[in-house]
Structure formats: C-alpha cells, structure tokens
C-alpha cells in the first residue's frame, strides 16, 4: 500500500512538472469589403426655430386714448394702411394755437418792417439818431426769427396731429396685438420706458430659421450654401433655403460650444409660421460615382504596431511596405537627434518623466504626423461648393492581394463619416480588411494577459519552490 502511494505521488509530480501542451494558434478572421463606386454626400444636421426675417413693433409717437383699431391678428395689410386711431383733441388744440401764433408773428414782422423803413428815411434826413435806427433794424430781425419759429411750431403741431393715426410701416401680417380701444398709451419719444407697443407685424413672404451648429461642424459652413428644412406641420414638404449668415459670437450651453446659423427660406403660401420647430440639413458637399471604402478601414501611423500584431506580420515589414507614408518609415527608428521615438512613447506611457530634449522630439514628431495624416494641408482634400474646409488626408489600409494582406497608403477626399472617398492608392473592386481599432485590440490583449497571469498565480500546480520560498 505504501509503495502504491509513493508511485502515485511520483507520477503526479512528474505530470505537474511537465509543461502542458500549448493550444494551437488560430489566426483571426476579419471581414473584407471591396472598394465600391457610389455617391457620397456631406451634410450638417441641426434643429432650429422659424423666425420672421423682418419683424416690426408698431408704436405711436402720440400719447392718449385709443379710439379705434382697424386690424386683427392674422390680417395681411399693405404699407400705409390705417391701423390705430388715437384721440386727436389735444393735438388739434395745439395745432390751432400754433396757427394763431404764426398769424400774430407775421403781423409783428410786418409792423417791424414798416417801422424800419420809416426809421431809415428819418435817419437819411438826420432827424433820427443812428442808435434808434439800429434798434429798428434789430426789432425787424427779431420779428423775422419769431415768424420762422412759429412756422416750425406749426409744422410740429401738424406732425403731432398726423401721429394720432398709426399706419402700417411695412406690408405684412399682424402677428400680435397688445392693446384694445379705450387703452391710454404713452409715446416712446416722451416716455423713458420706451412707450407702449400697439401691434407686432412681420413680412412672412420670407422667413429664417435660427439654428445652433456645433463648433466641430461650423468650419464647413459658408453663407450661400443650400439647405433643406422640414417642419413637423409639413413632414412631406421640405423647404429649400440657403445659409444667410453665421453669427461670430459662440454660445456656450452645458459646456457645449455652438454657433448660431441663420437659414433664409422662401415661405411659399406663407405655410411657415413664427415659432415652428424645424429640422435643418445643410448641404456641405457631394460627389457622384466615386470610389469609396468604409471609414473604419482607414488607419493612421499609430495603428502600425497593433495592426502588425493582428495580422501576425513583423512591424518592420509593415513599415517597409508603407514606405514614407506619414513618416511611417522613420517613426519606428531613431530621428535626426538620435532618439528612438517608439522608446520615447513607451517611456512616457510608463509614467517616467521625459527630458526637455525628449519632449521637443515628441512634439516635432507629433506635428509632422499631423501634417502628413490629413490635418488640413493644401492639395490633399477637395473643396466643395464655396467652403474653404479641407476634406480628406493621407491614411493607409490593409488590402488583399491574392488572399494576402498588403498595407497600402491611400489619399482620401470627401467623407460622410461612414464612407470615405479614395483619391489615390486603390482601384475600384480592390478588397480591404475591416480591422478592429488599435485601442480595442490592445485592451483585449491586455485583458487576456491579466487573466492568464491570475490563473497562473491561483493554480497550485504552477507554484514552485526556489531557495525555500514559494512563488
């Protein structure tokens, strides 16, 4: 019995010390898609509110009681139409006083003129002194000035009389009414509060939509761009418009920076009403029958190492195939200053502080990569409509040639985020791989490594004794 136990223990010890056979590596399988020909369109979507393009608050320069109102909300009136009548008694009395004062002033001027003529004759004969003659001239001049003042006062009284009839300043629609007959109103020219608003009217033949666009998209928008507006009241009747202007002051709302964009619309049949909610689609650019690939197939310089691991290829081979794309050939080795960029990136990722020279080298490498990876350099993108926004850039993809993955540098143009236009590097019909993002792949690899380490630490068969200590 003792011998059997010893033999069994020995077999167990041998089995535990022998390494377990590793599972066969299974090459991952990724989807591939062809380079297809299709239209591509770039739009910016936003929501806004319909507003009148021309909005006027109607006030009266005359104060007093309202006698009659000749317009209701919704009425369409022409310019000059009589809207409101105000009590004319006080202005009429002031007009009568001004007329009487002018008559008296003209009479005084006539008398002064006769006296001056008589004084001139007496002065020539030596009967009148020079002082008296000059006094008569002064009185005549004062009477002339008084006549002019009374004429101005009469004109002002007539204007005040006319102001008691409030007429439409523009041709448009009455959209709001604030007063009723019998209300006493104040004049904005005499009331520091701004006077009483009688009506609000607008020209609804053309309206505008005020919408807020995120700062990420505002650089693509320019005045004059075509738009498509849909309101809930007419979901199957889109309204065509154009960008009127972009307001320069940003609006910060809940830590989101946006800019107000005004869209002008022809309001056919005056179907659009102020205050309606609108969905706006601004047409930035479009292409017909161009070669495109899914945007997720595009990769940048930072993806080289992870992609090489996904495909089971040496990283140096991938860099060699890409050549001078975006600095790929030099980003894995030493730069002009003798620094290994990959080593510097790993050093920074570990939390170890970098020297000033190393920080400068990384900054220069980052700037060079941004210039080469579509950061808006001239000539890489195509302009659409009249926008100065540069589309596209330089990327690389994993193409399939005879069933083998081949890293290929490409230049892209227009993109709608789902698809990107291919300008150079691939022909229609070529196959490209759809690989997971480098960050996702690295996270999965890190998680798998941690699981393996935890399993190894928790297994009693993997513990060994070295120098009297257990690990």
C-alpha positions as CSV (number, residue, x, y, z in Angstrom):
1,X,0.0,0.0,0.0
2,X,2.8,2.3,0.9
3,X,4.6,1.5,-2.4
4,X,1.4,2.3,-4.4
5,X,1.0,5.7,-2.7
6,X,4.7,6.6,-3.4
7,X,4.3,5.6,-7.1
8,X,1.1,7.6,-7.5
9,X,2.8,10.7,-5.9
10,X,5.7,10.3,-8.2
11,X,3.5,10.2,-11.2
12,X,1.6,13.3,-10.0
13,X,4.9,15.2,-9.5
14,X,6.1,14.2,-13.0
15,X,2.8,15.3,-14.5
16,X,2.9,18.7,-12.7
17,X,6.4,19.4,-13.7
18,X,5.9,18.6,-17.4
19,X,4.7,21.7,-19.3
20,X,1.1,21.5,-20.6
21,X,0.8,21.4,-24.4
22,X,0.0,24.9,-25.7
23,X,-3.1,25.2,-27.8
24,X,-2.6,25.7,-31.5
25,X,-2.6,29.4,-32.5
26,X,-5.7,30.2,-34.5
27,X,-5.3,33.1,-37.0
28,X,-8.1,35.6,-36.5
29,X,-10.5,36.1,-39.4
30,X,-11.6,39.6,-40.3
31,X,-14.2,40.8,-42.8
32,X,-13.2,42.3,-46.1
33,X,-15.1,44.7,-48.3
34,X,-14.5,45.8,-51.9
35,X,-13.7,49.4,-53.0
36,X,-17.1,50.3,-54.4
37,X,-18.4,53.2,-56.6
38,X,-21.2,55.2,-55.1
39,X,-22.3,58.8,-54.5
40,X,-21.2,60.4,-51.3
41,X,-22.7,63.5,-49.6
42,X,-21.7,65.5,-46.6
43,X,-24.4,67.3,-44.6
44,X,-24.7,69.0,-41.3
45,X,-27.9,68.5,-39.3
46,X,-29.3,70.8,-36.7
47,X,-32.5,72.0,-35.2
48,X,-33.9,75.5,-35.0
49,X,-36.9,77.8,-34.7
50,X,-38.7,79.6,-37.6
51,X,-38.5,83.4,-37.2
52,X,-39.7,86.3,-39.3
53,X,-36.9,87.8,-41.4
54,X,-38.5,91.3,-40.9
55,X,-40.2,91.9,-37.6
56,X,-41.6,95.4,-36.6
57,X,-43.0,96.6,-33.3
58,X,-45.7,99.2,-34.1
59,X,-45.7,102.1,-31.6
60,X,-47.4,105.5,-31.6
61,X,-45.5,108.8,-31.3
62,X,-48.7,110.4,-30.0
63,X,-49.9,109.8,-26.4
64,X,-53.6,109.5,-25.5
65,X,-56.6,107.2,-25.6
66,X,-57.1,104.7,-28.4
67,X,-60.3,105.3,-30.2
68,X,-60.3,102.5,-32.8
69,X,-58.2,99.6,-34.1
70,X,-58.7,98.6,-37.7
71,X,-56.7,95.4,-37.8
72,X,-56.8,92.0,-36.1
73,X,-54.2,89.3,-35.5
74,X,-53.6,87.4,-38.8
75,X,-54.7,90.3,-41.1
76,X,-52.4,91.0,-44.1
77,X,-52.1,94.7,-44.6
78,X,-50.3,97.0,-47.1
79,X,-47.8,99.7,-46.1
80,X,-49.6,102.9,-45.1
81,X,-52.8,101.1,-44.0
82,X,-54.6,102.8,-41.1
83,X,-54.1,100.6,-38.0
84,X,-55.0,102.6,-34.9
85,X,-56.7,106.0,-34.3
86,X,-55.8,108.0,-31.2
87,X,-57.7,110.8,-29.5
88,X,-57.0,114.0,-31.5
89,X,-58.4,116.7,-29.2
90,X,-55.1,117.7,-27.6
91,X,-53.1,117.7,-30.8
92,X,-55.9,119.6,-32.6
93,X,-55.9,122.3,-29.9
94,X,-52.1,122.6,-30.2
95,X,-52.4,122.9,-33.9
96,X,-54.9,125.8,-33.6
97,X,-52.6,127.6,-31.1
98,X,-49.7,127.2,-33.5
99,X,-51.7,128.6,-36.4
100,X,-52.8,131.6,-34.3
101,X,-49.2,132.3,-33.1
102,X,-47.9,132.2,-36.6
103,X,-50.5,134.8,-37.7
104,X,-49.5,137.1,-34.9
105,X,-45.8,136.7,-35.6
106,X,-46.3,137.6,-39.2
107,X,-48.2,140.7,-38.2
108,X,-45.4,141.8,-35.9
109,X,-42.9,141.2,-38.6
110,X,-45.0,143.5,-41.0
111,X,-45.1,146.2,-38.4
112,X,-41.4,145.9,-37.7
113,X,-40.6,146.1,-41.4
114,X,-42.7,149.3,-41.7
115,X,-41.0,150.9,-38.7
116,X,-37.6,150.0,-40.0
117,X,-38.4,151.7,-43.4
118,X,-39.7,154.8,-41.7
119,X,-36.6,154.9,-39.5
120,X,-34.3,154.6,-42.5
121,X,-36.0,157.7,-44.1
122,X,-35.6,159.7,-40.9
123,X,-32.0,158.7,-40.5
124,X,-31.2,159.8,-44.0
125,X,-32.7,163.3,-43.3
126,X,-30.8,163.5,-40.0
127,X,-33.9,163.5,-37.9
128,X,-33.2,160.1,-36.3
129,X,-30.1,159.1,-34.5
130,X,-28.0,156.2,-35.5
131,X,-28.8,154.3,-32.3
132,X,-32.6,154.5,-32.9
133,X,-32.1,153.4,-36.5
134,X,-30.1,150.3,-35.4
135,X,-32.7,149.5,-32.8
136,X,-35.4,149.3,-35.5
137,X,-33.2,147.0,-37.6
138,X,-32.8,144.7,-34.6
139,X,-36.6,144.6,-34.0
140,X,-37.2,143.6,-37.6
141,X,-34.7,140.8,-37.4
142,X,-36.2,139.5,-34.2
143,X,-39.7,139.5,-35.8
144,X,-38.4,137.5,-38.7
145,X,-36.8,134.9,-36.4
146,X,-40.1,134.8,-34.5
147,X,-42.0,134.0,-37.7
148,X,-39.6,131.2,-38.6
149,X,-40.0,129.7,-35.0
150,X,-43.8,129.9,-35.3
151,X,-43.7,128.2,-38.7
152,X,-41.6,125.3,-37.2
153,X,-44.0,125.0,-34.3
154,X,-47.0,124.8,-36.7
155,X,-45.3,122.1,-38.7
156,X,-44.6,120.1,-35.5
157,X,-48.2,120.5,-34.5
158,X,-49.3,119.1,-37.8
159,X,-46.9,116.2,-37.4
160,X,-48.3,115.5,-34.0
161,X,-51.8,115.6,-35.5
162,X,-50.8,113.1,-38.1
163,X,-49.2,110.9,-35.5
164,X,-52.7,110.3,-34.0
165,X,-53.3,108.0,-37.0
166,X,-50.9,105.0,-36.7
167,X,-50.3,103.4,-40.1
168,X,-48.5,100.2,-41.2
169,X,-44.8,100.8,-41.6
170,X,-44.4,97.8,-43.9
171,X,-46.6,95.4,-45.9
172,X,-47.0,92.3,-43.8
173,X,-49.1,90.2,-41.4
174,X,-50.3,91.3,-37.9
175,X,-48.9,88.6,-35.7
176,X,-49.6,90.1,-32.2
177,X,-51.9,92.7,-30.8
178,X,-51.3,94.2,-27.4
179,X,-54.0,97.0,-26.9
180,X,-57.7,97.5,-27.1
181,X,-59.9,100.6,-27.7
182,X,-60.0,102.7,-24.6
183,X,-56.4,102.0,-23.5
184,X,-54.3,105.0,-22.8
185,X,-50.8,104.7,-24.3
186,X,-47.6,106.6,-23.9
187,X,-45.3,107.9,-26.6
188,X,-41.8,106.5,-27.0
189,X,-40.4,110.0,-27.6
190,X,-41.6,111.2,-24.2
191,X,-41.6,108.0,-22.1
192,X,-38.2,106.8,-20.9
193,X,-39.6,103.3,-20.7
194,X,-39.8,103.2,-24.5
195,X,-43.5,103.7,-25.0
196,X,-46.4,101.3,-25.5
197,X,-46.2,98.6,-28.1
198,X,-49.5,98.5,-30.0
199,X,-49.0,95.7,-32.6
200,X,-46.3,93.5,-33.9
201,X,-46.2,92.7,-37.6
202,X,-43.9,90.8,-39.9
203,X,-43.3,90.2,-43.5
204,X,-43.9,86.4,-43.8
205,X,-43.2,86.1,-47.5
206,X,-39.7,85.1,-46.5
207,X,-38.7,83.7,-43.1
208,X,-35.5,82.5,-41.4
209,X,-34.5,79.6,-39.2
210,X,-32.1,80.3,-36.4
211,X,-30.3,77.1,-35.6
212,X,-27.3,76.2,-33.4
213,X,-24.4,74.3,-35.0
214,X,-21.7,72.5,-33.0
215,X,-18.2,74.1,-33.3
216,X,-16.9,70.8,-34.8
217,X,-19.0,71.5,-38.0
218,X,-19.1,75.3,-38.1
219,X,-15.9,75.4,-40.2
220,X,-17.6,73.6,-43.1
221,X,-20.4,76.1,-43.4
222,X,-20.4,79.2,-45.5
223,X,-23.1,81.8,-46.4
224,X,-25.0,80.8,-49.6
225,X,-24.9,77.0,-49.0
226,X,-28.1,75.2,-49.9
227,X,-30.2,73.8,-47.1
228,X,-33.3,71.6,-46.7
229,X,-35.7,72.4,-43.9
230,X,-38.5,70.2,-42.6
231,X,-41.1,71.2,-40.1
232,X,-43.5,68.9,-38.1
233,X,-46.6,70.5,-39.7
234,X,-45.5,69.5,-43.2
235,X,-43.2,66.5,-42.8
236,X,-43.5,65.6,-46.5
237,X,-43.0,69.1,-47.9
238,X,-39.3,70.1,-47.4
239,X,-38.5,73.8,-47.9
240,X,-35.4,74.8,-49.8
241,X,-33.3,77.6,-48.4
242,X,-29.8,79.0,-48.1
243,X,-27.4,80.0,-45.3
244,X,-27.8,83.7,-44.7
245,X,-25.1,84.3,-42.2
246,X,-23.1,82.8,-39.3
247,X,-23.1,84.8,-36.2
248,X,-19.5,85.3,-34.9
249,X,-20.2,85.0,-31.2
250,X,-20.2,81.5,-29.8
251,X,-23.0,80.3,-27.5
252,X,-21.9,78.1,-24.5
253,X,-24.7,75.8,-23.3
254,X,-23.9,73.0,-20.8
255,X,-20.2,73.0,-21.7
256,X,-21.1,72.6,-25.4
257,X,-19.9,75.4,-27.7
258,X,-22.2,76.2,-30.7
259,X,-22.7,79.0,-33.2
260,X,-26.0,80.5,-34.4
261,X,-26.6,80.0,-38.2
262,X,-29.4,81.8,-39.9
263,X,-31.1,80.0,-42.8
264,X,-33.3,82.0,-45.2
265,X,-36.4,80.4,-46.7
266,X,-38.9,81.5,-49.3
267,X,-42.2,81.0,-47.4
268,X,-44.4,79.8,-50.3
269,X,-48.1,80.2,-49.4
270,X,-46.9,81.5,-46.0
271,X,-47.1,78.0,-44.7
272,X,-44.3,78.5,-42.2
273,X,-45.3,80.3,-39.0
274,X,-43.1,82.0,-36.5
275,X,-42.2,79.7,-33.6
276,X,-42.4,76.4,-35.6
277,X,-39.7,73.8,-34.8
278,X,-37.5,73.0,-37.8
279,X,-35.0,70.3,-38.7
280,X,-32.3,71.7,-40.9
281,X,-30.0,69.8,-43.2
282,X,-27.1,72.0,-44.6
283,X,-25.6,70.5,-47.8
284,X,-21.9,70.9,-47.5
285,X,-20.6,68.9,-50.4
286,X,-21.4,65.9,-52.7
287,X,-19.7,63.6,-55.2
288,X,-21.3,61.3,-57.8
289,X,-19.9,57.9,-58.6
290,X,-16.7,58.0,-56.7
291,X,-14.5,55.1,-55.2
292,X,-15.2,54.8,-51.5
293,X,-14.3,52.5,-48.6
294,X,-15.8,52.3,-45.1
295,X,-14.1,54.9,-42.9
296,X,-13.3,52.2,-40.3
297,X,-10.9,50.6,-42.8
298,X,-8.7,53.7,-42.7
299,X,-5.7,53.6,-40.4
300,X,-3.0,56.1,-39.2
301,X,0.6,55.8,-38.2
302,X,-0.2,54.9,-34.6
303,X,-2.0,51.8,-35.8
304,X,1.0,50.2,-37.4
305,X,2.3,48.2,-34.4
306,X,-1.1,47.0,-33.3
307,X,-2.1,46.1,-36.9
308,X,1.0,44.1,-37.4
309,X,0.2,42.1,-34.3
310,X,-3.4,41.5,-35.6
311,X,-2.1,40.2,-38.9
312,X,0.9,38.2,-37.5
313,X,3.3,40.3,-39.5
314,X,6.6,41.8,-38.5
315,X,6.2,45.5,-37.7
316,X,9.3,46.3,-39.7
317,X,7.8,44.6,-42.8
318,X,4.6,46.7,-42.5
319,X,6.6,49.9,-42.2
320,X,8.7,48.9,-45.2
321,X,5.7,48.3,-47.3
322,X,4.2,51.7,-46.4
323,X,7.4,53.4,-47.3
324,X,7.4,57.2,-46.5
325,X,3.6,57.3,-45.7
326,X,3.1,59.9,-42.9
327,X,6.6,59.3,-41.5
328,X,5.9,55.6,-41.1
329,X,9.4,54.6,-42.2
330,X,11.1,56.8,-39.7
331,X,8.7,56.7,-36.8
332,X,9.9,53.3,-35.7
333,X,13.6,54.1,-35.6
334,X,15.8,57.0,-34.5
335,X,15.2,60.5,-35.6
336,X,17.8,63.1,-36.6
337,X,18.6,63.8,-33.0
338,X,19.3,60.2,-32.3
339,X,16.2,59.4,-30.3
340,X,14.1,56.3,-30.7
341,X,10.5,57.6,-31.0
342,X,9.0,54.2,-30.0
343,X,11.1,54.1,-26.9
344,X,10.2,57.7,-26.0
345,X,6.5,56.9,-26.4
346,X,6.8,53.8,-24.2
347,X,8.7,55.8,-21.7
348,X,6.0,58.4,-21.5
349,X,3.3,55.8,-21.2
350,X,5.1,54.2,-18.2
351,X,4.8,57.5,-16.4
352,X,8.6,58.1,-16.3
353,X,9.4,61.8,-16.8
354,X,10.9,62.9,-20.1
355,X,13.8,65.4,-20.5
356,X,13.3,68.7,-22.3
357,X,15.1,67.4,-25.4
358,X,12.8,64.3,-25.4
359,X,9.7,66.4,-25.1
360,X,10.8,68.6,-28.0
361,X,11.5,65.5,-30.2
362,X,8.0,64.1,-29.4
363,X,6.3,67.4,-30.2
364,X,8.2,67.6,-33.5
365,X,7.2,64.1,-34.4
366,X,3.5,64.8,-33.5
367,X,3.5,67.9,-35.7
368,X,5.0,66.0,-38.6
369,X,2.4,63.2,-38.2
370,X,-0.5,65.7,-38.2
371,X,0.8,67.4,-41.3
372,X,1.0,64.0,-43.0
373,X,-2.2,62.5,-41.8
374,X,-4.8,64.9,-43.2
375,X,-4.7,67.7,-40.8
376,X,-5.9,70.2,-43.5
377,X,-2.8,70.5,-45.7
378,X,-3.3,72.2,-49.1
379,X,-3.8,69.9,-52.0
380,X,-4.9,66.8,-50.1
381,X,-8.6,67.5,-50.0
382,X,-11.1,68.8,-52.5
383,X,-13.0,71.9,-51.9
384,X,-16.8,71.6,-52.0
385,X,-19.1,74.5,-53.0
386,X,-17.5,77.7,-51.7
387,X,-16.3,76.4,-48.4
388,X,-12.6,76.6,-47.5
389,X,-12.8,73.5,-45.4
390,X,-10.2,70.9,-46.5
391,X,-11.5,67.4,-46.7
392,X,-9.6,64.1,-46.6
393,X,-5.9,63.4,-45.9
394,X,-3.3,60.6,-46.0
395,X,-4.1,57.2,-44.4
396,X,-3.3,53.6,-45.1
397,X,-5.4,50.4,-45.4
398,X,-4.8,46.7,-45.4
399,X,-5.6,45.5,-48.9
400,X,-5.9,41.9,-50.0
401,X,-3.8,40.7,-52.9
402,X,-4.1,37.1,-53.8
403,X,-5.5,36.5,-50.4
404,X,-2.6,38.0,-48.6
405,X,-2.8,41.3,-46.5
406,X,-0.8,44.1,-48.0
407,X,-0.5,47.5,-46.2
408,X,-1.3,50.2,-48.8
409,X,-1.0,54.0,-48.4
410,X,-4.1,55.9,-49.7
411,X,-5.3,59.5,-50.1
412,X,-8.8,60.3,-49.2
413,X,-11.3,63.0,-50.1
414,X,-14.8,63.6,-49.1
415,X,-16.2,61.7,-46.1
416,X,-19.6,61.4,-44.5
417,X,-18.0,59.6,-41.5
418,X,-19.4,56.2,-42.7
419,X,-17.6,56.2,-46.1
420,X,-14.5,58.0,-47.4
421,X,-13.7,58.8,-50.9
422,X,-10.5,57.3,-52.3
423,X,-8.4,59.6,-54.5
424,X,-5.2,57.6,-54.8
425,X,-3.9,54.2,-53.8
426,X,-6.8,51.8,-54.6
427,X,-8.7,50.9,-57.7
428,X,-12.4,50.0,-57.7
429,X,-13.0,46.4,-56.9
430,X,-9.9,46.0,-54.7
431,X,-10.5,44.3,-51.3
432,X,-9.7,45.9,-48.0
433,X,-9.8,44.4,-44.5
434,X,-12.1,45.8,-41.8
435,X,-9.9,45.5,-38.7
436,X,-10.8,46.5,-35.1
437,X,-9.4,49.7,-33.7
438,X,-5.9,49.5,-32.2
439,X,-7.2,50.6,-28.8
440,X,-9.8,47.9,-28.7
441,X,-7.2,45.3,-29.8
442,X,-4.7,46.5,-27.2
443,X,-7.4,46.4,-24.4
444,X,-8.4,42.9,-25.4
445,X,-4.8,41.7,-25.4
446,X,-4.1,43.4,-22.0
447,X,-7.2,41.8,-20.5
448,X,-6.3,38.3,-21.8
449,X,-2.8,38.7,-20.4
450,X,-4.1,39.7,-17.0
451,X,-6.5,36.7,-17.0
452,X,-3.6,34.3,-17.8
453,X,-1.5,35.8,-15.1
454,X,-4.3,35.5,-12.5
455,X,-4.9,31.9,-13.5
456,X,-1.2,31.1,-13.2
457,X,-1.0,32.6,-9.7
458,X,-4.1,30.9,-8.4
459,X,-3.1,27.4,-9.7
460,X,-1.3,25.2,-7.1
461,X,0.4,23.2,-9.8
462,X,2.2,26.3,-11.1
463,X,3.8,27.1,-7.8
464,X,7.4,26.3,-7.5
465,X,9.9,26.4,-4.6
466,X,13.1,28.4,-5.1
467,X,15.5,28.9,-2.2
468,X,13.0,27.8,0.3
469,X,10.4,30.4,-0.8
470,X,7.1,29.7,-2.6
471,X,6.1,31.7,-5.6
